[in-house]
Amino acid sequence: MQSERRRSLRLYVTLPTAYTVLPGRDMEMPQELANVYERVMANSELADQSFQGMIRDLSANGAFVTGQTVPLLSRLRLKFPLPGMAQVEAIGWVLWRRKDDCTLKRADGQPVVLKAGFGVLFEAIPAEARRHINKLAHMNAAASVLLAG
């Protein structure tokens, strides 16, 4: 069995989300700063378009969303419910994606379908929501240990 190498505990969930691709923005700055300033520009290919999807994997640092995929390096606004809190709004960057569904075989030969979707790294999420996600993930991990033992 492959060990988990992620740093943040995660929740495997089914949370509806609405997401909108945010346009890239040019920044005005003094010429001296502009001469030495570099940054990653957001992909604006689908700017201002909104979609519906499902968050399937959530951590304090990001999420995996199934639904209409968007280009890598898109910057998004996501809105989703979080059990025990009001609606959460977050800003994130798309760092990886599966453009289409993919079927793999498990070790026992049974097929498993991995849905099309994308991974988002949160740039901004309310601190209260980040703490709440972390708390829920820790509670879930503790419950898993108790059930396994």
N, C-alpha and C positions, 0 to 999 in steps of 0.2 A: 504494500500500500504506500502511495506517495504521501510524504509528510507535508503538512501545511506550512508554507514559507511566508505567508503574509504576516505583516506585523500587527494589523488591527483585527480584533475579533469581528465577526460579521454575523448578520442575521439573514437567513434565507426566508424571504417574504414574498407576498404577492400584493403589492401596493400600487394602486393606479396612480399614474403621474401624467401631468401635462408638461411638455417641454417646448421651448421656443429657442430657435437659433438666434443668437445675438450678433449684430453686425460688428465688424472690426471698426476701431476708431483710431483716427490719427490724433497724435498729441502735439499740442503747440508747446515749444520750449525754446529757450535761448539758443542761438546758433552754436555757442561754445559747447553746450550740452548735447545738442543734436549731432555734432561732429563725432562724439564718442559713445553715443547711446545706441544700444541694440536691444531688440525684444522680439519675441515670437508674436507674429500677427495671427489673429483668429481667422479661420477659414470662413468667409462670408457667403459661400456658394448658396446656401439656403436661408440667408438672413431674413429675419422677421417671419419665417414660416413656423407654424405651430403644429404639434403632433400629440397623439395620445399613446401611452405605452404602459408597461408594468415594470416596477422595480422588483427584481428577483433576488438581489444580493445587495445588502446595505451595510456599510461600516461608517464610522465617524469620519473617514477620509474620502469616501466615494460610494459609487453604486454601479450595478450592472442593470441596464435598462433593455428590455425586449420591446420591439416595435420597429417602426420605420427608422432605418439607420441614417445617420448624418455623417458628413465627411470628418475625417480625422482632423484634430485641432479646431473643431467647431467649439465655440463658447456658447453655453446654454444657460437658460433660466429654467429650473425645474420646480414644480409645485407638487407636493404629495402629502397625504395624511400620515401621521405618525401616531401609533397607539399611545394614548396617555398625553398627547399634546394636540394643539391646534394645527392647522395647515402649516407646513414648512415650505419656505422658499429658499432655494440655494442657487448659486452660480457655480458652474463647473466647466471643465475642459474634457473633450472626448479624446482619450489617449489610445484606445484600441477598439476594434469592432469585428463582428462577424457579419459580413454582408448578406449572407443567406443562411437558412437552416442547414445543419450538418448532422449526419447520422454516424455515430461511432458504435463499435461493439464493446461491451463490457468484457471483463475477464471470463465471465460465464457464457459468452457468446450472444447474450441478449442485446438488441439494439437500444441505443439511447439517443434521443434527438436533442441537439443543442440548438436553441432558437437563435434567429438573427437578433442582433442587438449590439450594444456598445458599452464600454466602460468609461465612467466619468470620474475624474479627480475633482473633488470640491475645492474651489478657490475661496468661496465665501458661503458660510452657512451659520445661522445664529448659534452662538456658543451654547445656549440652553439646549438646542436640538442636538448638537454634537455630543454633549454630555449625556443626554437622554438615550441616544443611539448606543453609546458606549455602555451605559448602565444596562440596557436591554440585552445587548450582546453578552455581557458578563453573566447576567441572570440566565440566559439561554445556555451558555457554556456550562454553568454550574448544574443546571437541570439535566443536561446531557450526560454529565459525569455521574450524577445520582442514578439516572435511569440505566446507565450501562453497568453500574456496580451492583 
